[in-house]
Amino acid sequence: MYTCLMATREENLVGAFVLKVADDLAGATSGAVGHQGAMGAALSYLAQEPGIGVEELRRPLALSEPAAVRLASQLHAAGLVSRAADDGDGRRVRLTLTPAGRRAARAVLAARAGVLADSLAGLGEGERRELAQLLEKTLRSVATTVAAGQRICRLCQLDVCPRVTCPVDLAARHEVGT
């Protein structure tokens, strides 16, 4: 037997808003790099975490290891990242954005900013501050691990919301005791 849980009106409104913004973000970030999928988020993340390995890139993008390796190869083939062997045993590769990759990452973040600005255009300054407070509270409750925090913030601009004040990062680190 199928049991249907009924959403509240508030939950329905949040769901509709989240889907609209998510669809717009996916289209804008894909358009910014001319490629659908995780490439835009990868560029954004690499811009803020330079020199990470494929494994560190894989987690926030929720990719399998083979998919992350393919993505890294696509980024390299497109001239967006350089690959360098880690100082360790040489099996691990560090990824760094090239100048073209940094430009592409800036385009992704600009596209994201445009979508978010449009999404909040109907709110006044006081309403935006109130929404920010509510979102901080909500995000603190869903960021239960560092990996979840990395996934949630994979497209964030860290210079706008630094880790020392980010409700997601603070909550995730509190949960794991770091």
C-alpha positions in Angstrom: 0.0 0.0 0.0 1.3 3.5 -0.9 1.2 6.0 1.9 1.4 9.6 0.9 2.7 12.1 3.4 1.2 15.5 2.9 3.5 18.5 2.8 2.6 21.7 4.5 2.0 24.8 2.4 5.3 26.2 3.7 7.1 23.0 2.6 5.5 23.1 -0.8 6.5 26.8 -1.2 10.1 26.0 -0.3 10.1 23.0 -2.6 8.9 25.0 -5.5 11.4 27.8 -4.9 14.3 25.4 -4.4 13.5 23.6 -7.7 13.2 26.8 -9.6 16.5 28.1 -8.4 18.2 24.8 -8.8 17.0 24.5 -12.4 18.1 28.1 -13.1 21.5 27.5 -11.5 22.1 24.3 -13.5 21.3 26.0 -16.7 23.3 29.1 -15.9 26.4 27.3 -14.7 26.3 24.8 -17.6 25.9 27.7 -20.0 28.9 29.5 -18.5 31.2 26.6 -19.3 29.4 25.2 -22.3 29.1 21.8 -20.7 26.3 20.2 -18.7 27.0 18.2 -15.6 29.5 18.8 -12.8 32.1 20.9 -14.8 30.8 24.2 -13.5 30.7 23.1 -9.9 34.2 21.5 -10.3 35.6 24.8 -11.6 34.0 26.8 -8.8 35.3 24.3 -6.2 38.8 24.2 -7.6 38.9 28.0 -7.6 38.4 28.0 -3.9 40.4 24.8 -3.1 43.4 24.9 -5.5 45.7 22.0 -5.6 43.3 19.4 -4.3 43.3 15.8 -5.6 40.6 14.0 -7.6 39.4 12.4 -4.4 38.9 15.8 -2.7 37.1 17.0 -5.8 34.9 13.9 -6.0 33.3 14.2 -2.6 31.6 17.6 -2.8 30.4 16.8 -6.3 29.0 13.4 -5.2 30.8 11.6 -8.1 32.1 8.1 -8.2 35.8 7.7 -8.5 35.7 6.8 -12.2 33.4 9.8 -12.9 35.7 12.2 -11.0 38.7 10.9 -13.0 36.8 11.4 -16.3 35.8 14.9 -15.2 39.4 15.7 -14.3 40.5 14.4 -17.7 37.8 16.5 -19.4 38.9 19.6 -17.5 42.6 19.0 -18.5 41.7 18.3 -22.1 39.8 21.5 -22.3 42.8 23.4 -20.9 41.0 24.4 -17.7 43.2 22.6 -15.2 46.8 21.5 -15.0 47.7 18.2 -13.3 50.8 17.7 -11.2 52.0 14.7 -9.3 51.7 14.9 -5.6 55.0 15.1 -3.7 54.2 11.7 -2.2 54.5 8.4 -4.1 53.4 10.0 -7.4 50.2 8.1 -7.8 48.1 11.1 -6.6 47.4 14.0 -8.9 46.8 17.6 -7.8 44.5 19.8 -9.9 45.1 23.5 -10.3 43.1 25.9 -12.5 44.9 27.3 -15.5 44.3 31.0 -16.4 41.5 29.8 -18.8 40.1 27.7 -15.9 40.1 30.7 -13.5 38.2 32.7 -16.2 35.7 29.9 -16.6 35.3 29.6 -12.8 34.7 33.4 -12.6 32.1 33.0 -15.3 30.4 30.2 -13.4 30.3 32.3 -10.2 29.0 35.3 -12.1 26.2 33.2 -13.6 25.4 31.8 -10.2 25.3 35.4 -8.7 23.0 36.5 -11.5 20.5 33.7 -10.9 20.5 34.3 -7.1 20.1 38.0 -7.5 17.1 37.5 -9.8 15.7 34.9 -7.4 15.7 37.5 -4.6 14.8 40.6 -6.6 11.3 40.8 -5.1 12.6 41.2 -1.6 13.6 44.5 0.1 16.8 44.8 2.2 15.1 44.1 5.5 13.4 41.0 4.0 16.7 39.8 2.6 18.4 40.1 6.1 15.4 38.3 7.6 15.7 35.5 5.0 19.4 35.3 5.6 18.8 34.7 9.3 16.3 32.0 8.6 18.5 30.3 6.0 21.5 30.4 8.4 19.3 28.6 11.0 18.0 26.1 8.5 21.5 25.4 7.0 22.9 24.8 10.4 20.4 22.0 10.9 21.2 20.2 7.6 25.0 20.4 7.6 25.7 17.3 9.7 29.1 16.3 8.3 32.1 18.1 6.7 31.3 16.2 3.5 27.7 17.4 3.6 28.9 20.9 4.1 31.3 20.7 1.2 28.5 19.4 -1.0 26.1 22.2 0.1 28.7 24.9 -0.5 30.3 23.6 -3.7 29.1 26.7 -5.6 29.5 29.2 -2.9 31.8 32.2 -3.1 33.9 31.9 0.0 35.1 35.5 -0.1 31.4 36.5 0.4 30.7 33.9 3.2 34.1 33.0 4.7 34.4 29.7 6.6 34.8 31.5 9.9 31.2 32.8 9.5 29.6 30.2 7.3 26.7 28.5 9.1 27.2 25.3 7.0 30.9 25.0 7.7 30.5 25.9 11.4 27.7 23.4 11.9 29.5 20.6 10.0 32.8 21.1 11.9 30.9 21.2 15.2 29.2 17.9 14.5 32.6 16.2 13.9 34.3 18.1 16.7 36.9 20.0 14.7 
